[in-house]
Amino acid sequence: MLTMAADEAIGNLHVARELIFDPAEIVLEELFQRDIDDLRVKSEIAPYLMRQGELKFFSALVVVLLPHQRNQLKTKYSVRREGNKDELEGVKIRYAKRESSTGEKTATSYGTIRWDVNELKAIVVDGQHRYSALKSLADVAPENLKDVSIPVVLLLLDSSIGFKTDNANLLSSVRKIFIDLNRQAKTVSETRNVLLDDRDPAAVLTRTLMERRVRPDEQTLEQRLAIGSLPLALVDWYSDSLRFDKGIHLTSLLALYKTVAEFLDIPKLDHYDYDKAQDWLRHFKQLDNSLNFDGAVSDARKNNLPIYLGWTELEQLQRWFVSSWGPALSKVLTSTAPYRSFIEKLRKLRILDGSLECWAAMDRHGKKAFAESFGSGHNFTQLEKVISAEKSDDLAFQLVFQKAILTV
């Protein structure tokens, strides 16, 4: 835990949606971190910070130092190099304010922490809205932040300093931290849980049904559909709605998740109930007999740990799913007559396999940013109306109908 001056925090910390400048380069793991409710920032948090004469409580930001290359997040840290980084300016760590003989209060720095900004980005994983409010306040009333200090929990998820994980994917560890923090603080939206949770087998498998990139390069639409993953432009992955009878999407993330969960039929389990855990694990072995859970329950009981599928077992379950049921589900959604016709319509409008696919694959904030930067000459509101009209009164775009044909 350390303390930063507000201007230091604003100048050195980032939210994930600042990182990627080419929308086609964004991957699924990064999309959730780009979701900031700007209205909440402007209407609730920023006004709270601007009130004069009131005690403000600003809980700590949780920040992870993540490796990047040209603003694209990487899944592993680079090999560490020896050497003194005196050429790096660094961030001053402030712990106290002192009053001079003239009565002037000044923040005292008790140290400096440095990282190479060309290799590491300090990403706020908890407190994005508070941080965004600080930035907006700095734009309109910087004098209000002159003497403000921000508590920061700084994490470096590197094995060399003792960080342990059963998953080699660094971004997956960040997602777990995000979920755990927000479970304690407030309810995380159901959609966000599906995008983030690496301990829910149904969520992990649902994500395999979608492409990871906003728009994969060097592949035709036919090649992409043949792989068995749905283009993100076809899926409402960002809202908590089960409905997709209106709008530009063919289905929704929650609809896919509910379908996969019903298919898996995973029994409920208190993850510390070791007596019932064996039956719970046996359920997964019935799906894929190659899964090995020998000693899992006894080890968990001995160490008083919850029972979850480890990353090795989840990866095995993923391989089983993408070689069996997953592609069949995707094929129904891309080859069945009403859906194929809808896909062709999107293609003609350049929303699939065209210049507007990045726009269609974004959440509402991303769509707005895309329209402002690249949308000259397009009437996106009218475009959405045209696409919605294609689905009017078509049962194929009703949840009950779609779920029925997917689970037959």
N, C-alpha and C positions, 0 to 999 in steps of 0.2 A: 504494500500500500504506500502510495506517495501522494504528494500534493503539488499541483501545477497551478501557476497563475492562469487566469482565464485566457489571456492572449496567447500564452504558450500552448494551451490545449487547443485553441482554435487553429493555430498555425501548424500544429504537428500531428493532430489526430484526424482521422477520416472515417466516413461511413462508406460502406461497400459500393453504393451507387455512384460515388465519385470516381471509382477506379477505371471503369471500362468506358472507353470513348467510342468504340465501334460496337453498335448493338448486336451485330452478328457474332461477336466473340463471347458474349455472355453465356455461361453455362448454368445448368439448372441449380447446382449447389449454391450459386451466387445470387440467384433471383430473390430468394427470401430476404436476404440482407438489404436489398434495395427498397424494400417496402416500408416507407415512412409516411405516416399520416400527416401531411403538411398542414391540413386544416386544424388538427389538434395542436400542432406546434404553434400556429399563429393565434388560435383562439383561446387556448388554455395555458400552455406552459410559458410562452414568451411574456404575456401580460402579467403572469404571476411573478416572474423575475424582475419586471419593470416597476412593480409597486414600491413606492417610496415609504420608508419608515416602518417596514415590517420585517420581522425575522424570517429569513429564507432558509429552508432546509434543502440541500442539494446532495442527494445520495450519490455514492461513488459510481463513476463510470467503470465498466469492465472493458479493458482494452487488450487485444491480442496482437502481438507482433507477428505478422504473417509474411512469408517470403513472396516476392512478386518479380516478374520480369516484364518490363514495358507495361506496367499497370495491369497485367494479367496475373491473378493469384496462382501460385504454384502449390502443389500438394506436399512438397518436402522442402526442408531448409537446404541451402547450399552447404557444401563442405566448408567447415570453419577454417579461417586463415589466421595465423598468428600475426601479431603486430599491434602497435599503438595507433589508435584512431584519433590522434590529436587534431587531425584536420577536420573532424566532424564538429559542427557547432554545438550540438547537444541541447538537451532540454533541462532547464534549471529545476531542481527539486526544492520546493518551499515548505518549510515546516512551521514558521512563526513570523509574526510581525513585531517590529520593535519601534519604539517611540524615541525620536531624537531629542536632543536638549531643547530644540526649538518647538517641540510638540508635534513634529511631522511624523506620520506613521509610514514606515517602509517595510516591504516584504524582504525577508532575509533568506538568501539561498544557502542551503547546507550541503549542496552537492549538485552534480550534473550527471545525467544519464544520456548515453549516446547510442545511436544505431545508424547504420548506413541506409539512408532513405532510398538509395538506388537498388537495395536488395530487400529491405523490410518496410512494410507499411503498418502503421499503428491503427488497427481497425476497431472501432467501438462495436462490441457485440451485445452489450447491455447498457442502455441509456442513450440510444440513438436519438430519441425525441428530445431529451434534455440537451444533448450536444447540439442538435439542430436549432433549438431555441436559443442557445448561447450565440451561435453564429448569426442568427437573425437579429438578435439584440445588439451584437457588435456592429452590424450594418447601420442601425438606426439610432442607437444611443451608446456608443462605445465608452462614454464617460461613466456609465453605470457599472462597467466591469473593471474599472481601474484598480480597485483593491480586492477583487474577487479571486478566491482560490478554489480550485476544483479537486476533490479527492478522486484518485484514480487507482484502480487495481490493475497492474500491468502483468500480463501473462506471456511467457515464452514457452511454447509447447515443444520443447526439445529434450530428447532423451539424455543429452549430456549434463543437464541440470536436474535429472531425476524424474522427468515426466514419463509416465508409463501408460501404454495403451495397447489393446489387442488389435488395433486397426492402424495400418500404415498410412492411411489417408488422413492427412492433417485437417482438411476441411470437414471431414466427418466428425473429428474430435471437437472442432469449433461448434458444429451444429448441436452436439450433445451438451456442450456448455450452455449454449443459448437456450435450449429446451429446459435444462435443469434450473437455470436462473429464473426463467419466466414462469415455470411451474410453481415456484415458491412465491413469486411476486404477484402474479395475476394469471388469469386463464389465458392460455395461448389458443388462438383460433384453431378450429379443427383442420382447416386447410393447411395452415402453417405446420401443425403437428405432422401431417402426412408428408410434407416436403422435408421436414427436418429429422423426424424421429428414426434413429437407426436401431431402436430396440423393439419396434413394432414390426413384426414380419410382414403384415399386410401392407403397411406403408412402404417398406423397402421394396416389395414386389410391385406395388402400384407404380412406383417411380421408374421401374424398368419398362413400363408400357409407353413412356414418353422419351422423345429425344432429349439429350442433355443440352445441346446448343440451340440457340434461337434460330439459327439458320446454318446447317452444316454445308460446308463447301464441297465442290467437286463431286457431287452426286446428283443425279436426276431425281425428280419426285418419285418415279417408279422404283428406283433403286432404294430410296429411303423407306418407302412403304413396304417393300419386300422384306426389309430387315425385321419388321415387326414392331417398330417404335413409332408412336404417333408424333407428328410435328407439333411443337408447342403452340403454333398458331391455331390448331384444331381444338385445343383443350383450355377451358377456363380453369387455370391452375391457381388463380390469385384470390378469388372471392369464396365466401362460405356458402354459396348457393348450390343446391342440388339441381336447379333448373337450368336448362339450356335450350328451351323452346323459343327464346328470343336471343338476339345478339349474333355474333359472328362465329361462335364456336360449335363444333360438332358434338362435344360432350364436356363434362366437367371433371375435375380432379376428384371431387367427393363422390361423384357417381361411379367412377372407376374404382375408388377405394372401397365403397360399399359392396360393389360386385365382387372384388377380390376377397374381401373379408368374409362374405357369405360363402364363397367357394371354398376357402380354407377352413371355415367353421372352427376357428381356434377356441378351445375352452377358456373360460375366464380363470385367472389364477392370481392369488395373492403371492407375489414373487418371493416371499419368505416362508411360504407354506411348503416345506420340504417333503411332507408326506404325500401331497398331491402333485408335486412337481414331476415325479417320474411318469405319471400318466400324461401330463402336459407335454413332456418331451417325446413320449411314445407317439403322440398324435402327429408330430412332424416326421418321425421315422416312417410312419405309414404313408406319408406323402412321398418321401424319398428315402429308400431303404439304405442308401449309402451314408446317411448321417450317422455320426458316432457320438454318443453322449456318455460313454463309459466313465464313471467316476464323477460326473458333473454334479450330481446332487450331493454326494458325500463330501466333495471338496467345498461346495458352497456352504453346507451345514457346518463343516469344520471351521471355516473362516467367517461365518455369520454374514455371508454375502447373498444378495438377491439372485434368483434364478432367471437368467435371460439367455437367449441364443447368443453365443459369441460371434465375432465377426467372421471367423472361419466357417461356422455353421450357416450363417446368413448368406455368405458368398456361395456356398454349396447349394443352398435353397434357391438362390437367384439363378444359378446355372440350370437347375432342374426346371424352374419356371420358364425361362426363356427358351428352353429346348422342348417344352411340352405345351402347356396351356396358354402361356402369354401370347405367342404368335397367332394362335387360333382366335383369341379374343380380338387382337388388333385387326386381323383379316376381316372379321365380321364388320368392324367399324369402318373399314376402308374399301371393302369389295361389295357389300350388300347394296342393292340397287339404289335406295334413297340416299345412302351416304356417299356412294360413288358419284352420283349426280351432283350432290352438294359440293364435293371436293373439286369436281370439274368446274363448277361455277366459281369457286374461290380461285382456281387457277387462272381462269379467264380474266378475273379482276386483278390479277397479279398479287393476290394475298397469299397464295401458295406458289412456291417456285418462282417468285418474282420480287420486285422492288419493295413491296409493301408487307412482306412476310415478317420482317423485324417489328413493324408497327403492330401487327395482329398478335404477335407472341408476347407482347409486353402487358404489364398491368396498367391501370389507368394513369399512373404517374409517368410510366415509361412511354405510353402512347402520347401523352401530352408533350413530353420532351422530344420525342421523335417527330411529331407534327411540327413543332417549332423549328427544329433543325433541318429536317429533310422533307417536310410535307408540302412545300410550295406547289400550288396547282391542284391540290387534292381537297375534296370536301368529305372529311371522314365521317361526319354526322350522317350525311346522305348515304354514304357507302354502307354504314351499319344498317340503315333502314332498308336498303336494297337487299342486303343479305338476310335480314330478319324476315322479309317478305317471302323469301324462298322456303322458309320453314313453317310458314303460317298454316295452322291446322294439320300439319303432318305428324302422325302418331310416332314416326321414327324418332322425333325429337322430344318425346315425352319420356320421363325417367322410367316409369313403369314398363313401357314398351321396350325401351332399350335394355333395361336390366333383364327382362324376360328373354330376349333373343340372345343375350350374352351368356345366360346361365342354362340354356336348354341343353 
